Amino acid sequence: MKTILFTGLVALGVAFILGLLLGLFKKIFAVEVDEKVQQVRDILPGANCGGCGFPGCDGFAAAVCKGEAPAGGCSAGGADVAAKIGKVLGQQVSVERKVALLTCKGTKECAKARPNYIGIKSCKAVALAANNTKLCSFGCIGLGDCVKVCKFGALSLGEDGLPKVDYSKCTGCGACVNACPKHLFNLINANLKGAVALCSNHSDNKPQIKKDCSAGCFKCGLCAKKCPKEAIDISGGIPKIDYEKCISCKLCVKACPDQVIVMLQDIIK
């Protein structure tokens, strides 16, 4: 019994001494933390999505307070978070909401498939090993790498084989943009209005385009010819819209025989 009591007293004594030493070391080696950094960190959503370009929310908070990152740089937090950070820093902050847009309409029905791929079920792996699961080398591979990296549940793989964006959840973090080996996702202003071409096939082989995918841009140029403001440039192979000129008249949409041209405001709601 005495041995047990003695052992317990020794253990308590050792723990007490260690506690004192830890407290002493904490004071000696303490690193001063900027209160603003902690305030900014508490405001952030904690998604650690990397959309800001920094290693997590901690890194972004420190960078903001050092002036190395914009107060409105948290894409996951949006305008509300930016305004709160601005209040901490004593700044007026306004931020435009960004969202992801898929520039491909090559569904399973439209884009013909290559012979069965038996490798790793990853878009990146397919791109490296076989270029694509479809005859169109420019189109969506359809294995959902973008869906896997989305931390906000804004992406899902549709039954037609293409990823679908839920714009009520999309924060414009850019994770899908970085994950897509075919570079089919673009970040755009959520309030942008005007026409857009949902095709990324830059080939000038017109017969092959339609053979590979019935939804591909045929490079007919009718969209540019019908535009009353000359807002469409097709010199790069895919219709490119000048949004300073576009008036959303929809004449290009009506002229496109393959329905490649659509209106942004009809997609992003």
C-alpha positions in Angstrom: 0.0 0.0 0.0 2.8 2.4 0.9 4.5 1.6 -2.4 1.4 2.6 -4.3 1.0 5.9 -2.3 4.7 6.7 -2.8 4.5 6.0 -6.5 1.4 8.2 -6.8 3.0 11.1 -4.9 6.1 10.8 -7.1 4.0 10.8 -10.3 2.1 13.9 -9.1 5.4 15.6 -8.2 6.9 14.9 -11.6 3.7 16.1 -13.4 3.7 19.3 -11.3 7.3 20.0 -12.3 6.7 19.2 -15.9 3.7 21.5 -15.9 5.8 24.4 -14.5 8.5 23.7 -17.1 6.0 23.7 -20.0 4.5 26.9 -18.8 7.9 28.5 -18.6 8.9 27.2 -22.1 5.6 28.5 -23.5 6.4 32.0 -22.3 10.1 31.9 -23.4 9.3 30.6 -26.9 6.0 32.3 -27.4 5.4 33.8 -30.9 3.4 36.9 -30.9 0.2 36.5 -33.0 -1.3 39.4 -34.8 -4.8 39.8 -33.5 -6.1 40.8 -36.9 -4.8 37.5 -38.4 -6.9 35.6 -35.9 -9.9 37.8 -36.5 -9.7 37.3 -40.2 -9.2 33.5 -39.7 -12.4 33.4 -37.6 -14.3 35.1 -40.4 -13.2 32.6 -43.1 -15.4 29.6 -43.8 -12.7 27.1 -43.1 -13.1 25.2 -46.3 -9.3 25.2 -47.0 -10.2 24.8 -50.7 -7.1 26.6 -52.0 -9.1 28.8 -54.3 -7.3 31.9 -52.8 -4.0 30.6 -54.0 -2.6 30.1 -50.4 -2.2 26.9 -48.3 -5.5 26.9 -46.5 -7.4 29.5 -44.6 -4.5 30.1 -42.1 -2.2 31.0 -44.9 -4.7 33.3 -46.5 -5.5 35.1 -43.3 -1.8 35.8 -42.7 -1.3 37.0 -46.3 -4.3 39.3 -46.1 -3.0 41.0 -43.0 0.5 41.4 -44.5 -1.0 43.0 -47.6 0.1 40.0 -49.8 -3.5 39.0 -50.7 -6.7 40.9 -51.5 -9.3 41.1 -48.8 -11.8 39.8 -51.3 -9.7 36.8 -52.2 -11.7 34.1 -50.5 -13.9 32.7 -53.3 -15.7 30.3 -50.9 -16.8 33.1 -48.6 -17.9 35.5 -51.3 -19.0 39.1 -50.8 -20.2 38.7 -47.2 -16.9 37.4 -46.0 -15.0 40.0 -48.0 -17.0 42.8 -46.4 -16.3 41.4 -42.9 -12.6 41.1 -43.6 -12.6 44.7 -45.0 -14.2 45.9 -41.7 -11.3 44.3 -39.8 -8.7 45.9 -42.0 -10.5 49.2 -42.3 -11.1 48.9 -46.0 -14.0 49.1 -48.4 -14.1 45.8 -50.2 -16.3 44.8 -53.2 -16.0 41.4 -54.9 -17.5 39.9 -58.0 -18.9 36.4 -57.6 -17.1 33.9 -59.9 -18.6 30.6 -61.0 -17.4 27.6 -63.1 -18.6 27.1 -66.6 -18.2 23.8 -68.6 -17.4 24.5 -72.3 -18.5 21.2 -73.7 -21.8 19.6 -74.8 -20.4 16.3 -75.8 -22.8 14.0 -74.0 -22.8 10.2 -74.4 -25.4 10.5 -77.1 -23.5 13.2 -79.0 -19.9 12.2 -78.7 -18.9 8.8 -80.0 -16.9 6.6 -77.6 -13.6 5.0 -78.3 -13.1 1.3 -77.6 -13.4 0.4 -73.9 -10.8 2.0 -71.7 -9.7 -0.5 -69.0 -7.2 1.7 -67.1 -7.5 3.9 -64.0 -10.9 5.5 -63.8 -9.5 9.1 -63.8 -9.7 11.8 -66.4 -6.1 12.7 -65.8 -5.0 9.0 -66.3 -7.0 8.7 -69.5 -5.6 12.0 -70.8 -2.1 10.7 -70.3 -2.7 7.1 -71.5 -5.3 7.4 -74.2 -6.1 11.1 -74.7 -9.8 10.6 -74.3 -12.6 8.1 -73.8 -14.3 9.7 -76.8 -13.4 10.2 -80.5 -13.3 13.9 -79.9 -9.9 14.6 -78.4 -11.0 18.0 -77.1 -14.2 17.0 -75.2 -15.0 16.0 -71.7 -13.6 12.6 -70.6 -16.5 12.2 -68.2 -14.9 10.3 -65.3 -15.5 13.0 -62.8 -12.2 14.3 -61.6 -13.8 17.7 -61.2 -16.6 16.2 -59.1 -14.1 14.6 -56.7 -12.2 17.8 -56.0 -15.3 20.0 -55.4 -15.5 20.6 -51.7 -18.9 22.4 -51.9 -21.0 19.7 -53.5 -21.6 22.0 -56.5 -20.6 19.4 -59.1 -22.2 16.1 -60.0 -21.9 13.7 -62.9 -25.1 13.6 -64.9 -26.6 10.6 -66.6 -25.5 12.0 -69.9 -21.9 11.7 -68.9 -21.2 15.4 -68.4 -20.5 17.2 -65.0 -23.4 19.4 -63.9 -22.8 22.7 -62.0 -25.2 23.7 -59.2 -24.8 27.4 -59.3 -26.5 27.9 -55.9 -23.4 26.1 -54.4 -20.6 27.0 -56.7 -18.1 29.3 -55.0 -15.7 29.8 -58.0 -12.8 28.3 -56.0 -11.3 27.0 -59.3 -10.6 23.4 -58.1 -12.5 22.0 -61.1 -10.5 24.3 -63.4 -7.2 22.9 -62.1 -8.5 19.3 -62.1 -9.8 19.1 -65.7 -7.0 17.8 -68.0 -8.9 19.1 -71.0 -9.2 22.6 -69.6 -12.9 22.7 -70.2 -13.9 24.7 -67.1 -13.6 28.5 -67.1 -14.2 30.8 -64.2 -16.5 33.7 -65.2 -18.4 36.5 -63.5 -21.7 35.1 -62.3 -23.5 38.3 -63.4 -22.0 38.3 -66.9 -24.6 38.3 -69.7 -24.2 37.5 -73.3 -23.5 34.6 -75.7 -21.0 31.8 -75.1 -19.9 28.8 -77.2 -20.0 25.5 -75.4 -17.4 23.7 -77.4 -13.6 23.5 -77.2 -12.8 21.7 -80.4 -10.3 24.0 -82.2 -9.8 21.6 -85.1 -10.5 22.9 -88.6 -11.3 19.4 -90.0 -15.1 20.0 -90.4 -16.1 16.5 -91.5 -14.2 14.9 -88.7 -15.8 17.3 -86.1 -19.3 16.2 -86.9 -18.2 12.6 -87.2 -16.8 12.6 -83.7 -19.5 14.7 -82.0 -22.8 15.9 -83.3 -22.8 18.7 -80.7 -19.4 20.1 -81.9 -18.9 23.5 -83.4 -18.8 23.1 -87.2 -17.0 26.4 -87.8 -19.8 27.5 -90.2 -19.4 31.2 -89.1 -23.1 31.9 -89.1 -23.0 33.2 -85.5 -20.5 35.9 -86.5 -22.4 36.7 -89.7 -25.7 37.3 -87.9 -24.2 39.4 -85.1 -25.3 43.0 -85.6 -22.5 44.3 -83.3 -19.7 42.2 -84.7 -19.1 40.9 -81.2 -18.1 37.4 -82.3 -14.6 36.4 -83.5 -14.1 32.9 -85.0 -10.5 33.3 -86.1 -9.3 31.1 -83.2 -11.5 28.1 -84.2 -14.1 28.6 -81.5 -16.5 31.6 -81.4 -15.1 34.2 -79.0 -17.5 36.8 -77.7 -16.6 40.4 -77.0 -18.9 41.1 -74.0 -18.4 44.9 -74.3 -20.2 44.6 -77.7 -22.6 41.8 -77.1 -26.2 43.0 -76.4 -27.8 39.5 -75.8 -30.0 39.8 -78.9 -29.8 36.0 -79.3 -29.5 36.2 -83.1 -26.3 34.1 -82.9 -28.2 31.5 -80.8 -30.9 31.2 -83.4 -28.3 31.1 -86.3 -26.2 28.2 -84.8 -27.3 25.0 -86.5 -25.7 22.8 -83.8 -27.0 24.9 -80.8 -23.4 25.4 -79.6 -24.1 29.0 -78.8 -26.2 29.7 -75.7 -26.8 32.6 -73.4 -24.9 32.8 -70.1 -27.9 34.2 -68.3 -29.9 31.1 -69.3 -27.4 28.8 -67.7 -26.2 30.7 -64.6 -29.2 31.5 -62.4 
